[in-house]
């Protein structure tokens, strides 16, 4: 395991995961897809079926699963509890400024999305972070 992977594993606190799943009601999925074969589509559908409000963030689509999509977090007209990221790591850095501006308390990087520097920056701003974990799998695992 590399040093970066070891640090990434520190961003998978069961306590924070449970807190997010209990506290969050509105989830913004950044990088949502309208393709049913894509993981972001499946996670969005699962979250909706589990009672969460899902908002899509993708400048290339207008709607997914009956939920509106917006070009960026700052375009979403309602409060967001958690940002669930399906974008490549290098595309995540710009999200932190938007999250700070909007006072979004939680950032969740999906499986395979790892950026320790961005996670550190988010944590320094008071944002709680989960990295390299699937929100839907964790919800299933910790179903309460």
C-alpha positions as CSV (number, residue, x, y, z in Angstrom):
1,X,0.0,0.0,0.0
2,X,1.4,3.4,-1.0
3,X,1.6,6.3,1.5
4,X,-1.2,8.0,-0.5
5,X,-3.4,5.0,-0.2
6,X,-2.8,4.8,3.5
7,X,-3.8,8.4,3.9
8,X,-6.9,7.8,1.8
9,X,-7.9,5.0,4.1
10,X,-7.9,7.5,7.0
11,X,-10.9,9.2,5.2
12,X,-13.2,6.2,5.8
13,X,-14.2,6.7,9.4
14,X,-17.3,4.6,10.2
15,X,-18.4,7.4,12.6
16,X,-18.4,10.0,9.8
17,X,-20.0,7.7,7.4
18,X,-22.8,6.9,9.8
19,X,-23.2,10.6,10.6
20,X,-23.6,11.5,7.0
21,X,-26.1,8.8,6.3
22,X,-28.2,9.8,9.3
23,X,-28.0,13.6,8.9
24,X,-28.0,14.2,5.2
25,X,-31.3,14.4,3.3
26,X,-30.3,16.2,0.1
27,X,-27.4,14.7,-1.9
28,X,-25.8,16.5,-4.8
29,X,-24.3,14.0,-7.2
30,X,-21.5,15.7,-9.1
31,X,-20.8,13.9,-12.3
32,X,-24.2,12.2,-12.5
33,X,-25.0,10.4,-15.7
34,X,-28.2,9.8,-17.6
35,X,-26.8,6.4,-18.7
36,X,-28.3,3.6,-16.7
37,X,-25.1,1.6,-17.1
38,X,-23.0,4.2,-15.2
39,X,-22.5,3.8,-11.4
40,X,-23.6,7.4,-10.7
41,X,-27.0,6.6,-12.2
42,X,-27.4,3.5,-10.1
43,X,-26.4,5.3,-6.9
44,X,-28.8,8.1,-7.6
45,X,-31.6,5.7,-8.2
46,X,-30.8,3.8,-5.0
47,X,-30.6,7.0,-2.9
48,X,-34.0,8.2,-4.3
49,X,-35.5,4.8,-3.5
50,X,-34.0,5.0,0.0
51,X,-35.7,8.4,0.7
52,X,-32.9,10.8,-0.1
53,X,-33.5,14.0,-2.2
54,X,-31.0,13.8,-5.1
55,X,-29.9,16.8,-7.1
56,X,-27.7,16.2,-10.2
57,X,-24.7,18.4,-11.0
58,X,-23.6,18.0,-14.6
59,X,-23.5,20.8,-17.1
60,X,-24.3,18.5,-20.0
61,X,-27.7,17.1,-18.9
62,X,-31.0,18.6,-17.7
63,X,-32.7,15.8,-15.8
64,X,-32.0,12.3,-14.5
65,X,-34.5,10.0,-12.9
66,X,-37.0,12.8,-12.6
67,X,-34.6,15.1,-10.8
68,X,-33.2,18.3,-12.2
69,X,-29.5,18.7,-13.0
70,X,-27.5,21.9,-12.7
71,X,-24.2,23.1,-14.2
72,X,-22.5,23.6,-10.8
73,X,-23.2,23.4,-7.0
74,X,-23.7,27.2,-6.9
75,X,-26.6,26.9,-9.4
76,X,-28.6,24.5,-7.2
77,X,-31.5,26.5,-5.7
78,X,-31.8,24.6,-2.5
79,X,-29.6,23.6,0.5
80,X,-27.3,20.6,-0.1
81,X,-26.2,18.4,2.8
82,X,-23.6,16.2,1.1
83,X,-21.7,16.4,-2.2
84,X,-21.2,12.9,-3.7
85,X,-18.4,13.1,-6.3
86,X,-18.2,10.8,-9.4
87,X,-15.7,12.9,-11.2
88,X,-12.0,12.2,-11.7
89,X,-9.8,13.3,-8.8
90,X,-8.2,16.1,-10.9
91,X,-11.6,17.7,-11.5
92,X,-12.6,17.9,-7.8
93,X,-10.4,20.8,-6.6
94,X,-12.8,23.5,-7.8
95,X,-15.7,22.0,-5.7
96,X,-14.2,23.0,-2.4
97,X,-14.6,26.7,-3.0
98,X,-18.2,26.2,-4.0
99,X,-18.8,24.0,-0.9
100,X,-17.3,26.6,1.4
101,X,-19.4,29.3,-0.1
102,X,-22.6,27.3,0.2
103,X,-21.6,25.9,3.7
104,X,-22.1,22.3,2.7
105,X,-21.0,20.2,5.6
106,X,-20.1,16.8,3.9
107,X,-18.0,15.7,1.0
108,X,-18.1,12.1,-0.2
109,X,-15.7,10.8,-2.9
110,X,-17.0,7.7,-4.6
111,X,-14.9,4.5,-5.0
112,X,-11.9,5.2,-7.1
113,X,-12.0,9.0,-6.5
114,X,-9.0,9.9,-4.3
115,X,-7.4,13.3,-3.8
116,X,-5.8,13.6,-0.4
117,X,-4.9,17.3,-0.9
118,X,-8.5,18.2,-1.7
119,X,-9.7,16.2,1.2
120,X,-7.2,17.9,3.5
121,X,-8.3,21.3,2.2
122,X,-12.0,20.5,2.7
123,X,-11.2,19.2,6.3
124,X,-9.3,22.4,7.1
125,X,-12.5,24.3,6.1
126,X,-14.6,22.2,8.5
127,X,-16.1,19.9,5.9
128,X,-16.3,16.3,6.9
129,X,-14.9,13.9,4.2
130,X,-15.3,10.3,3.2
131,X,-13.1,9.1,0.4
132,X,-12.9,6.1,-1.9
133,X,-16.2,4.6,-0.6
134,X,-19.5,4.0,-2.4
135,X,-22.4,5.8,-0.6
136,X,-25.0,3.3,-1.7
137,X,-22.9,0.3,-0.5
138,X,-22.3,2.0,2.9
139,X,-26.0,2.8,3.2
140,X,-26.7,-0.9,2.5
141,X,-24.1,-2.0,5.0
142,X,-25.1,0.3,7.8
143,X,-28.9,0.2,7.1
144,X,-30.5,1.5,10.3
